[in-house]
Each structure stands twice: as structure tokens, then as C-alpha cells.
Amino acid sequence: MGDEAIRVRNLRKRYAGGVEALRGLDLSVQAGQVYGVVGPDGAGKTTLLKVLAGVLSFEAEEARVLGRPVPDGLAEVRHHIGYLPQRFSLYGDLTVQENMDFYADLYPPDSEGRRTKQELLEMIGLAPFRDRMAADLSGGMKQKLALLCNLVHRPSLLLMDEPTVGVDPVSRREFWTLVFELQRGGLTVLASTPYMDEAEQFDRVALLSEGLLLREGTPEEIRASVSGVVLELVCEQPFQAARCLEGTPGLHDVQLFGDRLHLFASADTAELRGALEQGLERSGLQVRRLRRVPFSIEDVFLRLTA
């Protein structure tokens, strides 16, 4: 099937009413990569996944999955593709085992030899719950079941639309550990996520906003793609601090990160630090810590969309 698992050029999708969800998107996913499409709600992530799965019409100069044109050629490679939609789509009134059996029966026998169902259950961590109704599983376990049912036919490409949204942090980590283990076995993954921290783990990342590709590359390339510095400020009342620091000379933007602020500036200078401290003191706030930190992918996204 070649080294390129997915290739799209000038991909566009306009919905009825004139909403343009994808605006000239170019992407290339190499076989064996875990590729992340990252952006907030409305960025076009779900639309892209549905286009690649062959369930939405679109316009493009080129759109190929596993070497076949989308959508006409997908029938030839459908059994090599797994697709996890955004919402849990399995059968709540069937057990874990029954859901897996049902999905296994949808595909022709694999002459190369599939993993046994027991092996899959143990690998995913659902063997102790094989007789539990899917509706009674936790959010994280439901996503593991969805992953399990997409592996029974041994796909070479897995498309996942925000697979960890609504899942607790521990289950998120366990889920991605499974995905990277599958990658080591040769699986190619294209996953969308609104979580910028997840993007740090991927081989390559595409940052989307309102249907536009803002940046594309490795996490290191993304982090190095913007100029300036990030200063991390820890102080009391960060909301109030953010308001009073806006407009400080030399400061481009202020963003709240949990209990701290990220300050975007052209350079880290003594003059800027002095101005920041004075501005906070005038509002009765005291700096607990002010230090320069590396750009994260989330910092880059905020910088590009400020």
C-alpha cells in the first residue's frame, strides 16, 4: 500500500448554509505514525475524520487513504481500516464479549491469522469484564471496548475522533499506552483531540482552527515555529493579575493556565520583569515565581490564535 497511509491536498468541505468546515487542508500521514489533529470544538476535526472514513462528501485536488481514492476506492481497503467515532457507538445491551463477537462477524476471515479474542481481551484489559453489559462500563472502559472492537479485524489504519474526551486522566493515559503499543506492532493512527497535552506524544501534529491548518510538523517543530518567549507567573488571584497586566509594554498576550499565567513577550528583559512586578504591586498582588519556560504546543496554539 506504499509508505503514505493518508494524503489530502486542498481538501474543502462546505455544509448547507455556507459553513466552511475545512478550508484547503493539506495533510500527509506516513505508515506507522501516530498523527494528531489538534484543535478546539469547531476546528474541523470531526469533519476531517468523517471525510477520510468515506461518510461525507467533499471537494479536493486529491484524497487518498491506503493508496485508494476517497470515497470510491475505500471499498477495496475497508477491512484494513478501523474507525472510532466521537460518540460511543457500541451496543449497551450486549456484553463486552458479545460486542466483540458481533464486530468480528462483520469482516471476512483473515487468512493471515488474527489475534485470538482472548488475546485482545487481555491486551486491552477487559478480560475480567467480558460478561459485563457495555452500558454498565465506565467512560474509559467503553473507549477501550470501542478500541477492542476496531482491532478484531487487524486493521493497518485506525481513525479515532476525540477518543478520550470525557475520560478521566488515568484512563486517558492507559488508553494512549495501548495505542502506542499497537503502533509498535505496525498500526498507523490518525487521531483528533482537543487536548493539547496529548499532542506532545504524537509523531506529527496538525493544529487546526476554524477549518484552517495553522501549523504542521513534529511536536519539536511546532514548538519552535513561533518567535518570542513565554514567562510563567505564579501569584495570588491570577484572574485579577491577568487583567492588570494586559497592555504592559513588551507583553503580547496573557493566558491563564490553571493557577498560573503564561505571558507571551518578544524577549525576556529586566525592564519587562520590572514592569510586570510594578504592575502587580499597584494592584496589591505579589509575585511568587516568575520564570522563563519553553513553549508548549498549547502555548503555540494560543499565540497563533490570540
N, C-alpha and C positions, 0 to 999 in steps of 0.2 A: 504493500500500500504506500510505500515511499516513506520519507522521513518527516513529511509535513502532514500532521493529522487534521489541521483546520487551516483554511485560507479564505479570507474575505477581503475584497477590495471595493471601496466606495459603497459600502452597504448602507442602504437607507430604508427606513420604514416610517410611513405616514399613516396614522389612524384616521378613521372617519371624523370629520370635524376639524381637520387640519393639524392635529397634534403630531409633530415630527419627533418620534421616539429615538431614532438613530439617524445621525446626520453625517454621512460619508465616512463610515468606520472602516479602518484597515487593521486587520489582525492576522498574525501567523503563529500557530501553535505547533511546535515540533513534537514528534512522537517521544513519549517518555517523560514529558514535562508535567508538572503541576502548575497550571496557568490560572492566575486570579484576575477576575474582572471586578473592580472595586469602585464603589460609589454609593451615594445616598439613595433613598427612595426617589423614583422618577428619573434616575440617571440613564435608564435604558437596558439594565442588566437582564431583567426577565424577558424583555423583547428579544434581545440577542440570543438567549438560550432557546427560546421558542422557535426562532428562525432556524437555528442550527439543527434543532430536532425535527424540522420539517412541518411544523404545525401553524406557521404564519407565512403569509405572502410577503414579498419584499421586492426591492429593486437593488441591483448590484452589478458592477462590472464583472465580478467573479465571486462565487461562493461554493466552496468545496469542502466536504467532510470525508476523511479517509480516502481521498483521491476521487470521490464521486461528486457530481454536481448536485447542489441542493435546489429543489427537493426531488427532482426526477430520478436521480441515481441512488437515493437513500435506501430504496427497497433492496438493492444488491448488498448493502452492508449493514442493514438494520440489526442483524443478530450480533454485530460487533460493537454495538452502541448501547450504553446504559444511560438512563435519564431520570434524575431525581427532581421532580417539580418542586415549586416553592411550598406547597401545602402537602401535608401527609395524605397520600392517595391510596393507601392500602385498605384492607377490609377489617374494620374494627370488630366484626362479629365472627372472625376467623382467628384461630390461634396463630402463634408465630410459625409453627411447623406447617399449618395449612396454607398460610400466605406464601411461604417459600415453595411449597409443592405446586400451588396454583401458578406462580410465575415461572417455575421450571417447565411446566407443561405448555407454556405459550411458545416455546422455542424448539426447533428441531434438535434431535440428538447431536451431541458434539463428538465427532469421530476422534478428535484429539484427546478426549478424556477430560471431563470436568472435575473440579474438586468435588468430593462427596459432600452431601448435605451436612453430614455430621461435622466434617472438617470446617465448613463455612460457619456453622453454628458456634463451634468452639473458637474459631479465629475472631469472630465478631463479638463474642462474649455473651451470646444469647442461648447457649445450650441449656443452662438451668431454667430458662423461661420458655422452653419450646411449647409447652401446653398452656401458656397464658394467652388470654384474649388480647389482640392488638390494641383494642380500645382501653385496656387497663394498664398499658405501658406508660412510663414517664416520657416526657418530651425527648430526652436524649436517647432512650431505648427505642422509641418509634423511629427516630432517624437512623439508628443502627439497623433496624429491621428493613427500612427502605433501602439502605445500602446493601444489605444482605440479599434482598430480592433482585437487585440490579447486578449481582455478581454470579447468580446461578448459571447464567449462560456464557460466562467467561468473556466479557466484553474487552475490547482493546482500548475503547474510549469511553469515558464516563463524564457526562454533563450534569452538573449539580447547581441548582438555583437556590442560593442562600440556605444551604443545608443545616446551618447551626443557629439560625435566628430563633429566639425563644428558648434556647437550650442553655442550661446552667454552665458556668465556666469549666467545671471539672469534666462534664460530658463533652463540651466543645473540644477540650484538649484530647480526650480519649478518641473522639471521632477522627480528628486530624492525624493522630498517631496511626490509626488504622489506614487512613488514606495514603500516608507516606509509606507505610509498609507495602501496600498494594502497588504503589509506584515502583518500588524496588523490584517487584515482580514483573514489571513491563507495562503497567497500566498508564495511559495518558489521561489527564484530568483537566477539564475546564470548569472552574467553579466561580460563581459570583458570590460576593459577600459585601455587606455594609460595614463590616468590622475591619478597620484599618490595621489593627494589630495582627490579624490573621494574614494579611498581605505580606508581612515581613517574612513569613515562612516559605512563600511560593518561589518557584524558579523564575517566573516572569510575571509582571503585573501590568494591567491596563487600568488607568484612572479615568473613569467616565463621569461626566456631569452634563445633564440635560441633553443626552444623546451625542455629545462630542467627546472625542478622545483627547484628554489633556496631556497625558504622558504615558509612555510605554517603555518597558525595559526591565532589567533585573532590579530587585529592591535597592541595591547599591547605586545603580544608575539613576533611579528615581530620586533617591535622597540627595544625590549630587547635582541634580538638574536645576536647582534654583540657587540664586545668589543670596548673600547676606548671612546673618547669624540668628540663632534662637537663644534667648535668655530665659531661664526658668526662675520664676519668682515665687517664693513661699512667704505668705504674710497672713495676718488676720483679715477676715472679711474680704475674700478675693473678689466677690461681685463688686463691692464698693471700690476696691483697688483698681479693677479693670476700668471702671467709669472715670476715675480721677486721672488715670494715666493716658487715656485717649487724647491724642493731639500733642503728646510730648515730642519736641523736636528730635528728629532722628529715629523715631519709632514708627514703623509702617502699620502694625496691626497688633492687637491684643486678643488672645483667645484663652478661654477658661478650660483647664484640663483637670477635672476633679477638684482637688483642694488647692490647686496651684495655677499659676498663669504662665503661658508661653508668650513671650514678647518677641516680635519679629523686627529686626533692625538691619541697617546696611552694614554696621560694624559694631564691635564691642569696644567702646571707648570709655575712658574715665569720665568724660563730660556727660555721656549718656547715663552712666550709672549714677552720677551725682544728681542729674536732673530727675531720675526716677525716685531716688531716695528723698529728695526735697519735695517732690510732688506728693508722695505718700505721707511725709511728715506734716504737710499742710492740712491733710485730711485726718490727722491723728492716727495714722497707721504706721506700723514699724516693720521693716524688712527682717524676716527671719533668715532667709537664704536667697542669694541672687548668684546664679552661676550660668555659665555657657554650657549648652547641651547640644548633641548632634541633632540634625534634622531627622525626624521620623517620617514615615510615609504619610501619616495623618497631618503632620506639620506642612508637608509639601502640598497636600490637597487643599488645606486651609489657605495656604499662601497663594495658590493659583486661583482660588475662588473668592478671595477676600473682597 
